[in-house]
Amino acid sequence: MLPHMLSTLGPKLAVGDVNGDGLEDVFIGGAKGSVGGLFLQNRSGIFVKSNNIDLEPDASSEDMGALFFDADGDQDLDLFVVSGGNEFDKTASALKDRLYINVGKGNFIKSKGNLPDYLSSGSVIKSADYDNDGDMDLFVGGRILPNEYPYPPQSFLLQNNGKGVFEDITENKANGLQNIGMVSDALWTDFNGDSFPDLILVGEWMPITLFVNKNGNLENISENVGFKNSEGWWNTIAQADFDKDGDMDYVAGNFGLNSQLKTSIDYPIGIYAKDYDNNGSVDPILSCYDEGKNYPVFSKDDIQQQLTILKNRFVKYSEYAGLTIDQVFTSEELEGSKVLYAKNFETSYIENIGSGQFKITALPKESQFSPIYGLSTGDFNQDGHIDIVMGGNFTASRVKFGNYDAIKGICFLGDGSGKFSYLDASESGLMVSGEVRDIQKIISPSGEQYLVFTRNNDTPKFYKTTLN
């Protein structure tokens, strides 16, 4: 009984000049059975699909993340595509990530042997020279362990040998990162100004998580920097110096507050997971508090449809009504359960207050009306302050909860001190219907800046901004 579907989390964008003509091009990921596409921008600002990359052999994969970066140090952009989704067995070859090498002028060939031989249903790929040796290394975030929600998948720290061949060094150089949780987004960020990129993660049932980089060794310091009790259903994160104090601050998109599900530190939404009926599959049971007691969220019919062992235990609705989790299940059945909590559903501003500490504050109410999946930052109104554009919505929820679709694109204007004010759609011009999954900036041949919104099961939308 998943609280929501996990098959509508794309598409994601990668942006970069792949053919060296000075114009930014885009890759848009594809769903399972639907090939993604590389689109080259021409001098008229039109994007034309490129035939210089063969994606057909990987059509069975679901593209969950994508990144242009220089893998092999030859001064052009290669393409990494993260495979994922919840529609595969965890041993399926369709979960292999892919590296396409740019052999010149935007012509790509799929690499062989450049990546470690791993399988993981992933979400995000981010590059940085994490060890300061002159080449780009990678973080690959795991999103789902297929058919075992909410158990954590594998995430990876991949070290570049300088020639575009990557080694998995997670166990030796990033203790605790491998099974950190259901990662949805990540940033390399130098939060402490020591010239070593640190790693910040967000995810489902995860706290905001910070790994400090100590001379090439990543150490989880989340509980010591102000992120304790920040577990949420986080989807995305972006960075900028919003308060102009010289260090990086962050904004993070969360599930929002416009839902039947209410949570807090004292009374969190929870999930219990185990193969309760011994049929070989994990049974996730969502829970919530009411008047201090922890109850299953779903009805007798829903829970018995998944767990046949409960059919004879509660024959009448009155026998099930009002029972807490530890009354529905015996103590022996609950023993060994994977138990996770979400304590914060607020889309938030994360202020770097210095001395290695952060303060999490809810963004204005307009950001809380639906789950947020896309973020972009910049001085969009040219007043010298960093602003935020965001998008989201989610309709693949259970019937019990209904659709979360109240957001049509949001702009918050920053004031330079870490405070934000909502700009009405009549002024911002944003009217993005559907389910936004990514927002990226693209520069046109004339130097104008556009925001590109990708939408699940829909076409992208372009909005021209004031160039910052």
N, C-alpha and C positions, 0 to 999 in steps of 0.2 A: 504494500500500500504506500506507494511513493506520495509524498505531499504535493508533488507537481511533476509533470513530464520533464524529461531531460533531453528531448530530441529537437528542441526548437531554439538552440542557443547561438546559432549562426545567422548570417555569415559575417566573417571578419574581413578586414581590409589590410593590405600592405601597400605602402606608398613609397616610391623612390624612382630615380632616373636610371632605368636599367640599360638603356642603349646609348647613353652618353651624349644625347642631343640637347641637354640642358632643360628638358621638360620632364615633369613628374608623371610617372606612369602608375598604374594600380593593378594589384592582384585581388580578385574577389574569390573567396573560398566557395566550394561547392558542397552540396549535401550528398548523402549516400546515393549513388546512382546518377548523380548530376555533376558533371565535371566543372571545376572552377575555371576562371578565365584570367588571362593576362591581357591588359588593355593599355596600348601605347597612346600617349597624347600627341596630337599633331599640332602644327603651328596655328591652326584655327581653333584650338582648344577642344577638339573632338577626340573622343577615345575610341580607338579602333582595335578590335580583338587581334592579338598576335598569334600567328601560327608557328612561332619559333620556340615553342615549348610543347612537349607531348605529355598531356595530362591524362589521356584516355586510359592508359594501363592502371591508373589509380582511381578510376571512377567508382570503385566499390567502397572507397574510404570516405569518411565524413571529415571535411576540413574544418577544424575547430580554431585554429590560430595560424597566422602567417606573418612572416617578417622578411624584408629585404635587408641584407647586411653583407659585408665583404668577408666571406668565409676563408678564402684562400689567399688573401693579401695581394690580389692582382689589380686592385683599384677599380673594380666594378662590383655591382651588387648581385649577390646570389640570393636564392629564395629557399627559405625553410618553411615547410607546411606541417602543422601538427595534426595528426589523425586522432579522432575521438568518437564520441557518441556512446549511447547506451544500447545500441541495436546489435552488438556483436558479442560473441563469447570472448572472454579475456585473453584467449590464446589465438584469436583471429589475426591473420596476416594483414587485414585491413587496418589494424591499429598501429602499423609501422609508420613512424614519422618519415618525412622525405626531405632530402636536400637536393635542390636543382642548382647545378653550377652554371654560371654565366660564362660561356666560352668566348664572349666578345660580342658587342653591339646588340645585346639583348637576346642572344641565342642561348638556350638552356638545354643541358642534358642532365638526366637524373644520375646522381652520384651512386657509386657502388663501393661499399666498404668505408665510407667516410664517417658513418655514424655507428655507435655501439649497437649490438643486436639486442634491443629491448622492445617490449610491447607494453604500451600504456595508453589508456583512453585519456587524452590530454586536453588542454584548454588554451595554453598560452606559451609563446616563445619570446624571450627577451635576450638581447645581446649586450655585452659590455666586456671590456678588457679587465676582468675581475682581478687578475693577478699582476696587472701592469707589466706584461712582457711584450706588448706591442701588437697583439692579435686579439680577435674578438672571440670571447667565450660565451657560453649559452646557459640560460636557465630554461628548462622545459617543465611546465606545470602540469601535474596530473589532476584530472577533474573527477573521474568516475571510475569505480571498480565495477565493471558490468555485472549486473545481477546480484551485487553484494552491497548495494547502498545501505547505509552511509559509511561503510568501511573505506579507509583511505587508499587511493591508488598510489602509484609511485611517481615521484617527481625527481628531476635529475639536474645536477650541475655537470656540464660537459666542458672539458678543457680542450682548447685548440692547440695543436702542435705547431701552428704557424703556417701549415700548408693545407688547412681545411679538413684535417682528419681529427675527429673528436673522441676523447676518452671520458668515460664515466668516472668521475672522482668524488661522487656524492658522499660515499661512506667515509672516505679518508679526509675530505676537506670541508664537509658540511654536515656534521653530526646532527641527526634528527630531521634533516630536510627530506629524506627519501620518502617517508610516510607522514608528512606534516599535516595532510588533510586534503579536502576536496577543493583544490586551488582553482579559482576562477580568473584571477588576474595578478599581475606582478609588475614591479618596477625595480630597475637598478637605479640607485640613488645614493649620493654621498651626503647622508644626513648630518655627519659630524665634521665634514670639511677636511678629512685627512687624505684625500686624493685616492682612496680605495673605494670603489663602488660597493655599497651595501645593498641588501636585497629586502624589499618589503612585499608581503603577500597578503591577498585577501581571498576568501573563499566561503563556501557553504558550511555551516556549523563550525567555522573557524574564527578565532580572534584575529584582529589585525596583527600580523606577525612580522617581526623585524629580525633579520640576521645581520649582525654587524660583521664587517670584513676586517679581520685582524691579520694583515699581511698575507692575504690569500687563504685564510681559514675563516669560514663562516660560522658564527655562533649565535644561537637564538637568545635574544635578550628581551623578548617581548614583555614579559611580566615585570621587568624592572624599569620600563620607560613610559608607563601610563596606559598600556594596552590590556591590562588585566580586566576580565569581565566584558570584553568587547566582542565576544562571540556573536555572529550574526549570519545572515544569508547574503553576504557581500558578493557583488558581481563585478565591480570595476574600480580602478583607482587611477588618479592622475596627480601630477605634481607641478608646483610653481611656488615662487616666493610671494605669497599673497599679501603678507604684512610688511614687506620691504625691510626685513631685519637682517637680510644676508644669508638666510638658511632656507632649506626646502621645507615647504608645508605641503599638505595633501588634501584631496577631496576623494571620498569613496562612496560609490553607489551601492545602496542596500535594498532590502525588500520593501521598505516603506511602511507607513502606518495605516494605510487605507485597506484594512483587512479584518476579518473576524479574529485572526490570531493576534493576541496581545501578549507582549513579553516585557520582562524587566529582570534586573539582577536577582531580585528575591523570588520572583515567580516566572521562571523562564519557560519558553517552549522547549520541549525535549523530544528525543527520539530514542527508543529502545530497539535494538536490533540483534537478532539471533535466529537460528533455524529452530523455531519453537516447536514445529511439528515434525522435525526430522525427515523432511522430504528432499533435502539437498539444496534448498534455496533459502536465502536470508529473508526474514520477515521484519520489515521496519514498522514500528508502531509509534505514531505521533502522539505526543501528550501535551496537556496544558493544565495550568493551575486555575482553580476557582475556589475562592474563600480558603486558600491555604492548602488545598488538597489537590493531588496530581491525578488527572483523569485522562483516559484515552480520548483522542479527538473524534475518532470515527465511530459510526453507529454500529449496533449489533449486526445488522445485515452486512455492512462493509467488512467488519473485522472477521466475521464467520465465513465470508466468501474466501478470504485468504487463509484462515486458520480453521481447518475442519475439526481440530481437536476441541474447539470451543462450542461446536454445534450442540452437543449433548449436555454441555455444562450449563448453558443458558438457553433453555427452550423458549421461555416467554420473554417478551421485551421488558417486562417489569423486573425480571431477574437480573437483567444486565444494567438497567437504568440506574445511574447514580453510583456505579462502582468505580473505585479508584484503580490505578494500574496494578497495585499489589493485591487487589481483590479479584481482578480479572485473571491474573496469573498467580501461580503459586511461587513461593520463595525459591523452590528448586528450579522452576522454569526460568525465573528472572536471573538466577545465578549465571554469571558468564556473559551477560548481555553487554553489547556495546552501547554505552549511554552517552549521548551528546546533548548539548544545550545551546540554544540561541537566546542571548540576553539583550540584544540591541538590534532593532530593525530600522533605525534612523539613518537615512543618507546624511553623511556627516562631513564636517570640516575638521581636519586633523592638524592642529597648530604645533609647529616645532617651537617650543618655548625656551630652548637652550638647555645646556648642561645635560644633554641626553634625555630630555623629557618631552612628552607630547600631551596635548589636551584635546579631547574629542568633544565636539559641539555639534548638535543637530543643525543642519542647514534649514532655511525657511520652509514653511509648511508646504509650499508649492512643490517642493522636491519629494514630498512624502506621499503623494497621491498614488503612485505606482512604483513597481520595482525599476531601478535605474540600471541600465546596461551599457550606456555610452556616455563618455565624458570628453570634453575638449576645453582647454584653457588658453587664454590669450587676452590681449587688450583690444577687445572687439570694437569699443567705441572711442578709442584713441584719447582716453583721458589720463593715461599714465598708470592706470591700475589694472591688475589682472582680473578678468571676468571668467565666468564658467558657463558653458553650454552643455546641456545634458538631454538624454532621451531614454526611453525605456518602453514599458508595458509588457504584459505577459497574459496570454489567453489559454495556455495549455495547462491550466490548473484543474483541479478536481471540481466536479459540478457543485459540490457542497460549498465551495468558496467563490465561484463565479469568476468572471474575467477581471483582470487588473489592467485597465486601458484608459485611464483618465488623463494621461499626459500626451501633449501634442508637440513636444519640444519645449525646453525651458532655457531662458537666459537669466543669469544672476550677474548683476554688475557689482564688481568689487570696489571698495572705497580706499584700498591701500593699507587698511589696518587689520584686515582679516574679517571684516563684516561684509555682508552681501545683501543686496536688495533685488527683489523680483522685478523684471522688466516685462510688462504685459505683452501678450502676443501682438496686440495692435501696434505696438512700438517696435518689437523685435522682428516681426515678420515671420516668425517661426510657426509653422502649422504642419507638423510631421505626424501624420496618422500612422497607424500600424505599430509593429513591434520593433523598435530600434535596437540593434545589436552592436553597432560600432559607430563612432564618429571620428573622422580623420580630416586633417587640413590638406588641401591641395592648392598649388599655385598655378595659375593659368599662364599662357605665353605672354600676356600683357602685364603680368605681375599682380593680378588680382587674386585675392585669397578666397577660396571656397571651403565650406564645410560639407563633407559627404556623409550622409546618414545611410547606413545599410539597414535593411528591414527584413525580418524573417518572412519568407514566402512572398516577397514583394521586391519591386525595383528600388535602387538607391535614389535618394533625393539630394540635390545640390542647392546650397544656399550661399550666395555671395556675401562676404563680410567686409567690414572696413579693415584693410590690411594694417596689422600692428607693426 
